[in-house]
Amino acid sequence: MEEVKPDKIKKNKPPEWKLKQFKLDVALLIAEGHTQTSIAKKMGWKKGNFNRYHNNPELITENFLTKFYNAWGMEIKLIMEKQEPAHPEPLPDTMAQEEAQTYVKSLLDHIETLKKTNDSLQKKNNSLQKNLDQVIAINQKLTDALISLGTSPGGAAEGAGEMGKG
């Protein structure tokens, strides 16, 4: 299997509602007795490769979904028809609206996460600033003490070294 590059994934990234539908359809197939191995095999994939995509939705592309639904679409449709009466396909405008709502919700969730991260970083920054202020104050007191003793800060270490040699 060829390595999928991140920029290629972004260009070929399916909308969120398709990813959710894919997860539901895999669960439906498993509930009907299929295994991830059989799902992967029918797609022409190995179980490990399929699992990697199934467990990491950010890797899933439109091409992957096309391959999955080419292999399993008809069976999924038959299972669905067997379970409940047929429902009309959602209108594209409805799907676009649902996709937009999902996208907006994900953005709002992301904004909340960023706010929390920002608050946490501000607290850590304030704490670091206090620690830095304390270090500067201590350093200033030590420098003042050395100056009052008539020793320069650099000379104090040299003088201590001289005393140790005697």
N, C-alpha and C positions, 0 to 999 in steps of 0.2 A: 504494500500500500504506500502511495506517495505521501511525503510529509506535507501537511497543510500549513501554509504560512499565515500568521496572524492577520496581515493586511488583506489576504485573500478571503479569510473568514468574515471580516467586517463587511466587505463588499457583497458577500453572498449570504449574509446573516438573515435568517427568517424572522418574521415578526413573532413577538412573545406568544400570541394566541396559537400559532402553529406549533411552537415548542410544547405548550401545554397539551394540545391535542395529540401530539406524538406520544407524550408520556401516558396519556389516557389510553391510547390505542395499544401501546405495548402492554399496559396492565390488563386490558381486555383480552389480548392474545394469551397472556400468561394465565388469566382466569379460565380460559377455554382449554388449558392443558398444554399449551406450547411452552417451550423453554427458551431462554435467551440463546442457547446454542442453535435450536431449530430456527429461531427468528433470523439469526445471523447467517446461518447456512443458506436459507432461501434467498437472502440478499446477495449471496456470493462472498460473504465475509466470514472471518473467524470470530468465535465468541469473544475473545479478548479485545479485538478491535471494536466490536459492537458495544461491549461493556464500557469501553473508554468513552465513546460518544454518549451512550445512554447516561452515564454517571457524570458527565461534564457537558451540560447543555451549551456552554459557550463554544464548544467545538462543532456543534451541529450547524450544517449549512443547508441551503436550499437543495443543493445537489444530493446531499445525504438523504434528505426527506423524500426527494423524488425517487431515489433508489429504494428506500423503504416502502413507499406507497405503490411503486411499480410492482414490488414483490408481494405486498400484503394488502393493498387497498381493497381488492375484490373480496378477500376473505373477511376483512374487517366490516365491509358493507353487509355481507351476508350474516355475520354474527349480529350486527346491529338490527337488521331487519327481523331476524329471528327473535330478538329480545323485546322489541317494542314496535309499534306501528311506525311507518315511515313518516318523517317530518320533512317539511320543505327545507331546502337549503337556505341558510341565512343569506340575506341580501348583502351584496358587497358593501353597501353603505353602512349596514349594521356592523359588519366585520370591521370596517375601517373605524367606526365609532368606538367599538369595543377595544380595538387595538390602541386607539388614541387614549381612551380612558386608562387602559393598562399602563401605557407609556407615561401618562401624567402621574398616575399613582406611583410608579417606580421612581419618577423624578422627585416627587414629594418625599418618598421614603429616603432617597439619596440625600436630599437637602437636610432632612432630620439627622441623618447619620453624620453629615458634614458639620452641622451645628454642634452635635455632641462631641465630635472630634476636635472642633475648634475650641470649645469650652475646656476640654481636657488639656489641650495644648497650651491655652492661655494660663491655666492653673499651674502647669509644669513650668512655663516660662516665668511666671511670677515667683514661684518657689526658687528657681535657678537665679533669678535676679536678686532675691533676698540673700541667698547664699553668696553670690558674687559680692554684694554690698558688704556682707560680714567679712569676707576674705580681704576686701580692699581696706576696710576699717582696721582689721588686725594688722595687715601689712603696714598701714600708715603708723599705727602705734609702735610697731617694732622698729620702723625706720626712725621715728621720733626718739625712741629710747636709745638707739645706736648713736644718733647724732648728739644727744645729750651726754653720752659717754665719751664723745669726741672721736668716734670711730665711724668711718663711712661704711655703708652696708656691704660693699665689696671687700673692704679691708677687714671686716670682722671675721670673715671666713679665713682670710690669709693669716690674721693674727692668731686665730685658734690653731691653725696648722703649725705656726712657728712654736707655739707653746708646747705642742705635742712632741716636737723634735728634741727639746731640751732635756 
